[in-house]
Amino acid sequence: MHLSLALCVLIPTAPVPQPKAPHSAIRADVVGCWRMNWAGSTWFAEFTDDGQYSCWDERSGWVGYWQVDNGVLTVRERPAQCHSLRYSGHAWSVRLTRTPHRDLDGAAQTANSGVLLHLSRMPLASR
């Protein structure tokens, strides 16, 4: 009996697998329709293959352009109702990572903003 206990102590244990590093998003990951949670508010967003962007909720909408560079999504947008040539809109950027469920998570690249973003694909039936 003591010998079997001693052998159990001497047998090496299997290594614990390390968590995988998150994968940065690429352009193809972003194209499509999404439910977007931005700083606690829910929006619906579409990122088209040609770089156009639209985003809306029950009160307002935004339009513009998007790109992904080294895992950072940058959106340049303006209110959809704004047609003034004097207003160029604004831009925001988030570093995106892919989740195991094909969602995308990110944090704003503005220093100390703390704004979090979560994108989940919209089912085809709800588009």
C-alpha positions in Angstrom: 0.0 0.0 0.0 2.8 2.4 0.9 4.5 1.6 -2.3 1.5 2.6 -4.5 1.1 5.9 -2.6 4.8 6.6 -3.1 4.4 5.8 -6.9 1.5 8.2 -7.1 3.6 11.0 -5.7 6.4 10.3 -8.1 4.3 10.1 -11.3 4.4 13.5 -13.1 1.1 15.1 -13.7 -0.1 16.2 -17.1 0.7 19.9 -17.9 -2.2 22.3 -17.5 -3.1 23.8 -20.9 -2.5 27.5 -21.1 -5.4 29.7 -22.2 -5.1 30.6 -25.8 -4.3 34.2 -26.6 -7.3 36.0 -28.2 -7.2 36.3 -32.0 -7.3 39.8 -33.4 -10.1 40.5 -35.8 -9.5 40.9 -39.5 -11.6 42.7 -42.1 -13.5 39.7 -43.1 -14.6 39.1 -39.5 -16.3 42.5 -39.4 -18.3 42.5 -42.6 -22.0 41.9 -41.9 -24.9 42.9 -39.6 -24.3 43.1 -35.9 -26.0 43.8 -32.6 -23.6 46.3 -31.1 -23.4 47.0 -27.4 -21.4 50.2 -27.0 -20.9 51.5 -23.4 -24.1 49.8 -22.3 -26.3 51.0 -25.1 -27.6 48.6 -27.8 -27.4 49.6 -31.5 -27.7 47.7 -34.8 -24.8 48.1 -37.2 -23.9 47.0 -40.7 -20.4 46.9 -42.0 -20.5 46.4 -45.8 -17.8 44.8 -47.9 -17.1 48.1 -49.7 -16.3 49.9 -46.4 -19.6 51.6 -45.8 -21.0 51.7 -42.3 -24.5 52.4 -40.8 -25.7 52.2 -37.3 -29.1 52.8 -35.7 -31.3 52.5 -32.7 -34.9 53.4 -32.2 -34.1 57.2 -32.0 -31.2 57.9 -34.4 -28.9 56.7 -37.0 -25.3 57.2 -38.1 -23.5 56.6 -41.4 -19.9 56.6 -42.5 -17.0 54.4 -43.4 -14.9 51.8 -41.7 -11.6 49.9 -41.9 -9.6 47.4 -39.9 -5.9 47.7 -39.6 -3.8 45.4 -37.4 -6.9 44.3 -35.4 -8.1 47.9 -34.8 -11.5 48.8 -36.2 -11.8 52.5 -37.0 -15.1 54.1 -37.9 -15.7 57.6 -39.3 -19.3 58.5 -38.8 -21.8 61.4 -38.8 -25.5 61.6 -38.0 -27.5 60.1 -40.9 -29.7 63.2 -40.9 -26.8 65.6 -41.2 -26.1 66.8 -44.7 -24.0 69.8 -43.8 -20.7 70.0 -45.7 -19.2 71.9 -42.7 -19.7 68.9 -40.3 -17.2 66.1 -41.0 -18.4 63.9 -38.2 -16.0 62.1 -35.9 -14.0 58.9 -35.6 -13.6 56.2 -33.1 -11.3 53.1 -32.9 -11.5 49.9 -30.9 -9.0 47.0 -30.8 -11.2 43.9 -31.7 -10.7 40.3 -30.7 -12.7 37.3 -31.8 -14.5 35.3 -29.2 -15.1 31.5 -29.4 -18.7 32.2 -30.4 -17.8 34.3 -33.5 -18.6 37.6 -31.6 -16.2 40.5 -31.5 -15.1 42.3 -28.3 -13.1 45.5 -28.1 -12.1 48.4 -25.9 -11.9 52.0 -27.2 -8.4 53.1 -28.1 -8.9 56.5 -26.5 -6.7 56.8 -23.5 -8.6 56.1 -20.2 -12.0 56.1 -21.9 -13.0 52.6 -20.5 -15.6 52.3 -23.2 -16.2 48.6 -24.1 -17.7 47.3 -27.3 -19.3 43.9 -28.0 -20.5 42.9 -31.5 -22.8 39.8 -31.9 -23.9 38.6 -35.3 -27.5 39.1 -36.1 -29.4 36.1 -37.2 -30.5 36.3 -40.9 -34.2 36.2 -40.0 -33.9 39.4 -37.9 -32.1 41.5 -40.5 
